[in-house]
Amino acid sequence: MRILSVKAMRNLEKESDARGVTYSMMMDRAGRGVADEIRKMFPGGGKCLALVGSGNNGGDALVALRALAENGWEVAAYLVRQRARGDKLMEAVVELGGKIHLAEDDMDCVILGNLLQTADVWLDGVFGTGIQLPLKSEVARILDFVGRFQPRRFTVAVDCPSGVDCDTGDAAKETIPADLTICMEAVKTGLLRFPAFGKVGELRIVNLGLPADLSKADPGEPFVITREIAADQLPERSLDSHKGSFGTALVAAGSINYSGAAWLAASAAYRSGAGLVTLAAPYALHAALSGSLPEVTWLILPDQMGVISAEGSSLLRHSAVKASALLLGPGWGQEDTTKLLLEELLVGVARHGGGAGFLAAVNPGTESHKLPPLIIDADGLKLLAKIPDWWKRLPFDTILTPHPGEMSILTGLSIEEIQSDRWEVSRQYADKWGCVVVLKGALTVIASPDGRLAILPIATPALARAGTGDVLAGLICGLRAQGVRAFEAAIAGAWIHGQAGLSACKTHGQPISVLAGDVLSAIPGVLKTMTESKKAGA
């Protein structure tokens, strides 16, 4: 899914109109696309009530009503704002048996209440992308009435829920929450920001059939991660595969106080499809975890009081030669000796793969060496920030997976500054560091050093739990071990992780009791839907 600002979308439509794909053609395709999506949700037909405004958004809704009526639906339009006399779109609805009602004739909302009560689907076509807040009092009164009406019906928003600013993400308190928002050609920027995102429900796209050379996405244009995009990153698994076909994930994780982080990360790396997972951890964790991780091979690292010590750097470096990907940091703790291990591990690392701007930064007299693709998470990030010019020591396209607090430590920015513009901060520092940045949290952002930016359209408190980040890091490491490129591994891992969180929430019926282990357990089911989707699209 593409992401466009309101201005960019208007420019696209204007040029398309000049090139022969007229505004009326776009409106017809938009409305029919909305009707098609509704019919997919309700294949048996039903009754649809559209709340209609005076602009193009209302026009899209009327076209949708006409298309539904042509397919046997019972339809009605409630004009929240008066349209022009002799409106052909309204006439077409009436000709097909649809009813038109005017808000100005229903000041006490009795008619509206009856329509809401009897409809199967509410279609919100009052305001589009050009809205300016605050809402006028009369429209606000009607939207508030609909939003409070019980029982609610399945609500579909045309392009955006009415009352949302599609650039900033601001939303009027009267905005009607949608179950499904059907965007025209692209998701508008503001819909992926709060509080608007809390109003949109599921996002889908209707293709307006714009000229191909106009509608083609710019390489640096943000995009929404979808199941199809994530599934495309999964490696093929032929019948004659063996464990070596899917790489070795080396997971350096855990300490005496955080044994669970090692278990979660290693298990997730396996669940993502890695052929072999080796867990590099202190001896104490072997005794505690080996029984519950029978598939894992072990690299026992020296420790001081249960945390990985600096003496383990040579062992880790030697084992890394055989690995396809290396995860550093989950559950490490923040002791100086572990920081020294990280620092020594990165001494002399060549910044391979990044071109002329990312040549090796090696101190004179230091032997250059390579590490496998790196993923650094959790305590590894906090320790990394203590190393001067740390980003100059990392292989190009290392994946960093900070939450906002860790991003603050890495950048020196406040959490408030980061959260106020997550997209730009992620993009800026991915470029500066030459790393893929996965800025976790609601609507996770993945930024690549080459300027690509992806947004995960998931926000759920089910993932607001200790250990879920370890699962994500393990997933990404496992995908990277299988040869998936850095940015692609990050977007696929984030999508799988987010969907697993939603699945675990559904299993338990609420997000309160979801644990990181529940998210881990949901991964196979998510991968099943992805592989089925991939086969269906082949």
C-alpha positions as CSV (number, residue, x, y, z in Angstrom):
1,M,0.0,0.0,0.0
2,R,1.3,3.4,-0.9
3,I,1.2,6.3,1.5
4,L,0.6,9.8,0.1
5,S,0.0,13.2,1.6
6,V,-3.3,15.0,0.7
7,K,-1.4,17.4,-1.6
8,A,0.4,14.6,-3.4
9,M,-2.8,12.7,-4.0
10,R,-4.5,15.9,-5.3
11,N,-1.7,16.5,-7.7
12,L,-1.9,12.9,-8.9
13,E,-5.6,13.2,-9.5
14,K,-5.2,16.6,-11.3
15,E,-2.6,15.2,-13.7
16,S,-4.6,12.1,-14.3
17,D,-7.6,14.2,-15.2
18,A,-5.5,16.1,-17.7
19,R,-4.2,12.8,-19.1
20,G,-7.7,11.5,-19.8
21,V,-8.6,9.6,-16.6
22,T,-11.2,12.2,-15.6
23,Y,-12.5,13.0,-12.1
24,S,-15.8,11.5,-13.0
25,M,-14.1,8.3,-14.1
26,M,-12.1,8.2,-10.8
27,M,-15.3,8.8,-8.8
28,D,-17.1,5.9,-10.6
29,R,-14.1,3.6,-10.0
30,A,-13.9,4.7,-6.3
31,G,-17.6,4.1,-5.6
32,R,-17.7,0.8,-7.4
33,G,-14.6,-0.3,-5.6
34,V,-16.2,0.5,-2.2
35,A,-19.3,-1.5,-3.2
36,D,-17.1,-4.5,-4.2
37,E,-15.4,-4.5,-0.8
38,I,-18.7,-4.3,1.0
39,R,-20.1,-7.2,-1.1
40,K,-17.0,-9.3,-0.2
41,M,-17.8,-8.7,3.5
42,F,-21.5,-9.4,3.0
43,P,-21.8,-11.8,0.1
44,G,-25.5,-12.5,1.0
45,G,-26.5,-8.9,0.4
46,G,-28.3,-6.7,2.9
47,K,-29.2,-3.1,3.7
48,C,-26.7,-0.2,3.4
49,L,-27.2,3.3,4.8
50,A,-24.8,6.0,3.5
51,L,-24.1,9.2,5.4
52,V,-23.5,11.6,2.5
53,G,-21.7,14.9,2.4
54,S,-21.7,17.6,-0.3
55,G,-18.3,16.9,-1.8
56,N,-16.5,14.2,-3.8
57,N,-16.5,11.9,-0.8
58,G,-20.3,12.0,-0.8
59,G,-20.2,11.3,-4.5
60,D,-18.1,8.2,-4.0
61,A,-20.7,7.0,-1.4
62,L,-23.6,7.6,-3.8
63,V,-21.9,5.7,-6.6
64,A,-21.3,2.8,-4.1
65,L,-25.0,2.8,-3.2
66,R,-25.9,2.7,-6.9
67,A,-23.6,-0.3,-7.4
68,L,-25.0,-2.1,-4.4
69,A,-28.5,-1.5,-5.5
70,E,-27.7,-2.9,-8.9
71,N,-26.7,-6.1,-7.1
72,G,-30.0,-6.4,-5.1
73,W,-29.1,-4.4,-1.9
74,E,-31.6,-2.2,-0.2
75,V,-30.0,1.3,0.0
76,A,-30.6,4.7,1.5
77,A,-28.7,7.9,1.6
78,Y,-28.9,10.4,4.5
79,L,-27.6,13.8,3.3
80,V,-25.8,15.3,6.2
81,R,-24.9,18.2,4.0
82,Q,-27.2,19.3,1.0
83,R,-25.9,18.5,-2.5
84,A,-26.6,20.4,-5.6
85,R,-30.1,20.4,-7.0
86,G,-30.5,17.8,-9.8
87,D,-27.5,15.8,-8.6
88,K,-27.3,12.9,-11.2
89,L,-25.7,10.6,-8.6
90,M,-28.7,11.0,-6.3
91,E,-31.1,10.5,-9.2
92,A,-29.4,7.3,-10.1
93,V,-29.8,5.9,-6.6
94,V,-33.5,6.9,-6.6
95,E,-34.1,5.2,-10.0
96,L,-32.8,2.0,-8.5
97,G,-35.3,2.1,-5.6
98,G,-33.0,3.9,-3.1
99,K,-34.3,6.4,-0.6
100,I,-32.9,9.9,0.0
101,H,-33.3,11.7,3.4
102,L,-32.2,15.2,4.3
103,A,-30.8,16.0,7.7
104,E,-32.4,19.4,7.6
105,D,-35.8,17.7,7.6
106,D,-34.8,15.5,10.6
107,M,-33.7,17.9,13.3
108,D,-34.5,15.4,16.1
109,C,-32.7,12.5,14.3
110,V,-35.7,10.2,14.5
111,I,-35.4,9.2,10.8
112,L,-31.7,8.8,11.2
113,G,-32.2,6.6,14.2
114,N,-34.6,4.3,12.4
115,L,-32.2,4.0,9.4
116,L,-29.3,3.2,11.6
117,Q,-31.3,0.6,13.4
118,T,-32.4,-1.3,10.3
119,A,-29.2,-1.1,8.2
120,D,-26.6,-3.9,8.1
121,V,-23.8,-1.6,6.9
122,W,-23.2,2.1,7.7
123,L,-21.2,3.9,4.9
124,D,-19.4,7.0,6.0
125,G,-19.1,9.4,3.1
126,V,-19.6,12.8,4.8
127,F,-16.1,14.3,4.7
128,G,-13.0,13.4,2.6
129,T,-9.4,14.5,2.8
130,G,-10.0,18.2,2.5
131,I,-11.6,18.6,6.0
132,Q,-10.6,21.4,8.3
133,L,-11.1,21.1,12.0
134,P,-13.0,21.9,14.2
135,L,-16.2,20.5,12.7
136,K,-19.2,22.8,12.3
137,S,-21.7,22.3,15.1
138,E,-24.6,20.9,13.0
139,V,-22.4,18.2,11.3
140,A,-20.7,17.5,14.6
141,R,-24.1,16.9,16.2
142,I,-25.1,14.3,13.6
143,L,-21.7,12.5,13.6
144,D,-21.9,12.4,17.4
145,F,-25.4,10.9,17.3
146,V,-24.2,8.1,14.9
147,G,-21.1,7.5,16.9
148,R,-23.1,7.0,20.1
149,F,-25.8,4.9,18.5
150,Q,-26.2,1.4,19.8
151,P,-26.1,-1.3,18.7
152,R,-23.4,-0.4,16.2
153,R,-23.4,-1.8,12.7
154,F,-20.4,-2.6,10.5
155,T,-19.1,0.8,9.5
156,V,-17.2,1.5,6.3
157,A,-15.4,4.8,5.8
158,V,-14.9,6.2,2.3
159,D,-11.2,7.2,2.0
160,C,-11.1,8.3,5.7
161,P,-13.4,8.4,8.7
162,S,-15.2,11.8,8.6
163,G,-13.6,14.1,11.1
164,V,-10.0,13.0,10.6
165,D,-7.3,15.3,9.3
166,C,-5.6,13.2,6.7
167,D,-2.3,15.0,6.9
168,T,-1.8,15.5,10.6
169,G,-3.7,12.6,12.1
170,D,-5.8,14.8,14.3
171,A,-9.4,13.7,14.8
172,A,-12.6,15.4,16.0
173,K,-14.1,13.8,19.0
174,E,-17.3,13.2,17.0
175,T,-15.4,11.1,14.4
176,I,-17.3,7.9,13.7
177,P,-14.9,4.9,14.3
178,A,-14.8,2.7,11.2
179,D,-14.4,-1.1,11.1
180,L,-13.0,-0.8,7.5
181,T,-11.5,2.3,5.8
182,I,-11.3,2.0,2.0
183,C,-8.7,4.4,0.7
184,M,-8.6,5.6,-2.9
185,E,-5.3,4.7,-4.6
186,A,-3.2,5.2,-1.4
187,V,-3.4,5.5,2.3
188,K,-3.2,9.1,3.4
189,T,-0.4,10.0,5.7
190,G,-2.5,11.1,8.7
191,L,-4.4,7.8,8.9
192,L,-1.1,6.2,10.1
193,R,-0.8,8.6,13.0
194,F,-2.6,8.9,16.2
195,P,-5.4,9.6,17.2
196,A,-6.6,8.9,13.6
197,F,-5.3,5.4,13.4
198,G,-7.5,4.4,16.3
199,K,-10.5,5.3,14.1
200,V,-9.7,3.6,10.8
201,G,-10.2,-0.1,11.6
202,E,-8.8,-2.3,8.8
203,L,-7.3,-0.5,5.8
204,R,-7.9,-1.5,2.2
205,I,-7.1,0.2,-1.1
206,V,-9.2,0.8,-4.3
207,N,-7.2,1.2,-7.5
208,L,-8.5,4.1,-9.5
209,G,-6.8,3.0,-12.7
210,L,-4.6,6.0,-13.0
211,P,-2.0,6.2,-15.9
212,A,0.7,3.8,-15.1
213,D,3.6,6.3,-15.3
214,L,1.7,8.6,-12.9
215,S,0.7,6.1,-10.2
216,K,4.1,4.4,-10.0
217,A,5.6,4.8,-6.5
218,D,8.7,6.8,-5.9
219,P,11.5,4.6,-4.5
220,G,11.6,6.8,-1.3
221,E,7.9,6.9,-0.9
222,P,6.7,5.4,2.4
223,F,4.5,2.3,2.1
224,V,2.3,0.2,4.3
225,I,3.4,-3.4,4.9
226,T,0.8,-5.9,3.8
227,R,0.5,-9.7,4.0
228,E,1.4,-9.9,0.4
229,I,4.6,-7.8,0.8
230,A,5.6,-9.8,3.8
231,A,4.9,-13.1,2.2
232,D,7.0,-12.3,-0.8
233,Q,10.1,-12.1,1.4
234,L,9.7,-15.7,2.7
235,P,12.3,-18.0,1.1
236,E,11.1,-20.9,-1.1
237,R,11.4,-24.3,0.6
238,S,12.0,-27.0,-2.0
239,L,11.4,-30.7,-1.2
240,D,15.1,-31.5,-1.5
241,S,16.1,-28.9,1.1
242,H,18.2,-29.7,4.1
243,K,19.0,-27.7,7.3
244,G,22.0,-26.0,5.6
245,S,19.6,-24.6,3.0
246,F,18.1,-22.3,5.6
247,G,21.2,-21.0,7.3
248,T,22.5,-20.8,10.9
249,A,21.3,-18.1,13.3
250,L,23.7,-17.4,16.1
251,V,21.9,-15.8,19.0
252,A,24.1,-14.2,21.7
253,A,21.6,-13.6,24.5
254,G,20.7,-13.9,28.1
255,S,22.2,-13.5,31.5
256,I,21.4,-15.0,34.9
257,N,18.7,-12.4,35.5
258,Y,17.2,-12.6,32.0
259,S,17.2,-16.2,30.9
260,G,13.8,-15.8,29.3
261,A,15.1,-13.4,26.7
262,A,17.5,-16.1,25.4
263,W,14.7,-18.7,25.2
264,L,12.3,-16.4,23.4
265,A,14.9,-15.1,20.9
266,A,16.3,-18.5,20.0
267,S,12.9,-20.1,19.7
268,A,11.6,-17.3,17.4
269,A,14.7,-17.7,15.2
270,Y,13.8,-21.3,14.7
271,R,10.1,-20.5,14.2
272,S,10.9,-18.2,11.4
273,G,12.5,-21.1,9.5
274,A,16.2,-21.0,10.2
275,G,17.9,-24.4,9.6
276,L,20.0,-24.3,12.7
277,V,20.0,-22.0,15.8
278,T,23.0,-21.8,18.1
279,L,22.5,-20.0,21.4
280,A,25.6,-18.3,22.8
281,A,25.0,-17.8,26.5
282,P,26.5,-18.2,30.0
283,Y,26.8,-21.7,31.4
284,A,24.1,-21.1,34.0
285,L,21.5,-20.7,31.2
286,H,22.4,-24.0,29.7
287,A,21.4,-25.8,32.8
288,A,18.1,-23.8,33.0
289,L,17.1,-23.9,29.3
290,S,18.6,-26.9,27.5
291,G,15.6,-29.1,28.4
292,S,13.1,-26.7,26.9
293,L,15.3,-26.0,23.8
294,P,16.2,-29.4,22.6
295,E,16.7,-28.3,19.0
296,V,19.2,-25.6,19.9
297,T,23.0,-26.1,19.8
298,W,25.0,-24.2,22.4
299,L,28.0,-22.0,22.6
300,I,28.9,-21.6,26.3
301,L,30.4,-18.2,26.9
302,P,32.6,-17.2,29.9
303,D,30.7,-15.1,32.4
304,Q,31.2,-12.9,35.5
305,M,28.5,-13.4,38.1
306,G,26.1,-14.8,35.4
307,V,26.6,-12.1,32.7
308,I,28.5,-12.7,29.5
309,S,32.1,-11.4,30.0
310,A,34.6,-9.8,27.7
311,E,36.6,-13.0,27.5
312,G,33.9,-14.5,25.3
313,S,34.6,-12.2,22.4
314,S,37.1,-14.4,20.6
315,L,34.8,-17.5,21.0
316,L,31.9,-15.5,19.6
317,R,33.9,-14.2,16.8
318,H,35.2,-17.6,15.9
319,S,31.7,-19.1,15.9
320,A,30.3,-16.2,13.9
321,V,32.4,-17.3,10.9
322,K,30.1,-20.3,10.5
323,A,26.8,-18.3,11.1
324,S,24.5,-16.8,8.5
325,A,23.3,-14.1,10.9
326,L,24.2,-12.9,14.4
327,L,21.8,-11.5,17.0
328,L,23.4,-9.5,19.9
329,G,21.8,-8.1,23.0
330,P,18.6,-9.7,24.3
331,G,18.8,-10.1,28.0
332,W,22.5,-9.2,28.3
333,G,22.2,-6.7,31.1
334,Q,24.4,-3.6,31.1
335,E,27.6,-4.7,32.9
336,D,30.9,-3.2,31.7
337,T,32.3,-6.6,31.0
338,T,29.6,-7.3,28.4
339,K,30.1,-3.8,26.9
340,L,33.7,-4.7,26.5
341,L,32.8,-7.9,24.7
342,L,30.7,-6.0,22.3
343,E,33.4,-3.4,21.7
344,E,36.1,-6.1,21.1
345,L,33.8,-8.0,18.8
346,L,33.4,-4.9,16.6
347,V,37.1,-4.0,16.5
348,G,38.3,-4.0,12.9
349,V,35.0,-4.9,11.4
350,A,34.8,-4.1,7.7
351,R,31.7,-2.1,6.6
352,H,31.2,-4.5,3.7
353,G,28.3,-4.1,1.3
354,G,27.7,-0.4,1.5
355,G,29.7,0.9,-1.4
356,A,32.2,3.8,-1.4
357,G,30.5,5.6,1.5
358,F,30.8,2.6,3.8
359,L,34.4,1.4,3.5
360,A,36.1,-0.3,6.5
361,A,36.9,2.0,9.3
362,V,39.8,0.1,10.8
363,N,42.3,1.5,13.2
364,P,46.0,1.3,12.0
365,G,47.6,-2.0,13.0
366,T,44.2,-3.7,13.4
367,E,43.4,-6.7,11.4
368,S,40.2,-6.4,9.4
369,H,37.5,-9.1,9.6
370,K,34.0,-9.7,8.7
371,L,31.0,-10.5,10.8
372,P,27.8,-12.1,9.5
373,P,24.7,-9.9,9.1
374,L,24.1,-8.3,12.5
375,I,20.9,-7.7,14.4
376,I,21.3,-5.7,17.6
377,D,18.5,-5.4,20.2
378,A,17.7,-4.4,23.8
379,D,20.7,-4.2,26.1
380,G,23.0,-4.6,23.1
381,L,21.7,-1.2,21.9
382,K,22.3,0.4,25.3
383,L,25.8,-0.9,25.5
384,L,26.4,0.1,21.9
385,A,25.6,3.7,22.7
386,K,28.5,3.8,25.2
387,I,31.0,3.1,22.4
388,P,32.3,6.3,20.7
389,D,31.2,6.6,17.0
390,W,29.7,3.1,17.3
391,W,27.9,3.2,14.0
392,K,31.3,3.4,12.2
393,R,32.1,0.0,13.6
394,L,29.0,-1.8,12.3
395,P,28.7,-3.7,9.1
396,F,26.6,-1.9,6.6
397,D,22.9,-2.8,6.8
398,T,23.1,-4.0,10.4
399,I,19.6,-4.1,11.8
400,L,18.9,-2.1,15.0
401,T,15.6,-2.7,16.8
402,P,15.1,0.0,19.4
403,H,12.0,1.0,21.2
404,P,11.6,4.8,21.7
405,G,13.6,4.7,25.0
406,E,16.5,2.9,23.4
407,M,16.3,5.2,20.3
408,S,16.6,8.1,22.7
409,I,19.8,6.7,24.2
410,L,21.2,6.0,20.7
411,T,20.4,9.5,19.3
412,G,20.4,11.8,22.3
413,L,16.9,13.0,21.3
414,S,14.2,13.0,23.9
415,I,11.5,10.4,23.6
416,E,9.0,13.2,23.0
417,E,11.0,14.4,20.0
418,I,11.3,10.9,18.6
419,Q,7.6,10.1,19.0
420,S,6.5,13.5,17.5
421,D,8.0,12.5,14.1
422,R,8.9,8.8,14.1
423,W,9.1,8.6,10.3
424,E,11.6,11.3,9.8
425,V,13.7,10.4,12.8
426,S,14.0,6.8,11.7
427,R,14.8,7.8,8.1
428,Q,17.4,10.3,9.2
429,Y,19.3,8.0,11.5
430,A,19.1,5.0,9.2
431,D,20.9,7.2,6.7
432,K,23.5,8.5,9.2
433,W,24.3,5.1,10.7
434,G,24.1,3.0,7.5
435,C,21.8,0.7,9.4
436,V,18.2,-0.6,9.0
437,V,16.3,1.0,11.9
438,V,13.2,-0.8,13.3
439,L,11.6,1.8,15.6
440,K,9.2,-0.3,17.6
441,G,6.0,0.6,19.2
442,A,2.5,1.3,17.9
443,L,2.8,1.6,14.1
444,T,6.4,0.3,14.0
445,V,8.6,2.2,11.5
446,I,11.3,0.4,9.4
447,A,13.8,2.7,7.7
448,S,16.6,1.7,5.3
449,P,19.8,3.6,4.6
450,D,18.8,3.9,1.0
451,G,15.7,5.9,2.0
452,R,13.0,3.3,1.9
453,L,10.5,3.6,4.7
454,A,7.8,1.1,5.7
455,I,5.0,1.4,8.2
456,L,3.4,-1.6,10.1
457,P,-0.3,-0.8,10.4
458,I,-0.6,-2.5,13.7
459,A,-1.1,-1.1,17.2
460,T,-2.1,-3.4,20.0
461,P,-1.5,-3.5,23.8
462,A,-1.1,-7.2,23.4
463,L,2.5,-6.5,22.4
464,A,3.1,-4.1,25.3
465,R,4.7,-6.8,27.4
466,A,8.3,-7.8,28.4
467,G,9.8,-10.3,26.0
468,T,7.9,-9.5,22.9
469,G,10.8,-7.5,21.6
470,D,13.0,-10.6,22.0
471,V,10.6,-12.5,19.9
472,L,10.8,-9.9,17.1
473,A,14.6,-9.8,17.2
474,G,14.7,-13.6,16.9
475,L,12.3,-13.6,14.0
476,I,14.4,-11.1,12.1
477,C,17.6,-12.9,12.9
478,G,16.1,-16.2,11.6
479,L,14.9,-14.6,8.4
480,R,18.3,-12.9,7.9
481,A,20.0,-16.3,8.4
482,Q,17.9,-17.7,5.5
483,G,19.4,-15.1,3.2
484,V,16.6,-12.5,3.3
485,R,18.1,-9.0,2.8
486,A,18.2,-6.7,5.8
487,F,15.3,-4.3,5.0
488,E,13.1,-7.1,3.7
489,A,13.8,-9.3,6.8
490,A,12.9,-6.4,9.0
491,I,9.6,-5.7,7.3
492,A,8.6,-9.4,7.1
493,G,9.7,-10.0,10.8
494,A,7.7,-7.0,12.0
495,W,4.6,-8.1,10.1
496,I,4.7,-11.6,11.4
497,H,5.3,-10.4,14.9
498,G,2.5,-7.9,14.8
499,Q,0.0,-10.4,13.4
500,A,1.1,-13.0,16.0
501,G,0.3,-10.4,18.7
502,L,-3.2,-9.8,17.2
503,S,-3.7,-13.6,16.9
504,A,-2.7,-14.2,20.6
505,C,-5.0,-11.4,21.6
506,K,-7.9,-13.1,19.7
507,T,-7.1,-16.4,21.3
508,H,-7.3,-15.0,24.8
509,G,-10.2,-12.7,24.0
510,Q,-8.4,-9.6,25.3
511,P,-4.9,-8.2,25.4
512,I,-4.4,-8.1,29.2
513,S,-3.2,-11.7,29.6
514,V,-1.1,-12.0,26.4
515,L,2.5,-13.0,27.2
516,A,5.5,-13.0,25.0
517,G,5.3,-16.8,24.9
518,D,1.8,-16.6,23.5
519,V,3.0,-14.4,20.7
520,L,5.7,-16.9,20.0
521,S,3.2,-19.7,19.9
522,A,1.0,-17.8,17.4
523,I,3.8,-17.5,14.8
524,P,3.1,-20.9,13.0
525,G,-0.5,-19.9,12.4
526,V,0.6,-16.5,10.9
527,L,3.1,-18.2,8.7
528,K,0.4,-20.6,7.5
529,T,-1.8,-17.7,6.3
530,M,1.2,-16.1,4.6
531,T,2.2,-19.3,2.7
532,E,-1.4,-19.9,1.7
533,S,-1.6,-16.3,0.5
534,K,1.6,-16.7,-1.5
535,K,0.3,-19.9,-3.1
536,A,-3.0,-18.3,-4.0
537,G,-1.2,-15.4,-5.6
538,A,1.2,-17.5,-7.6
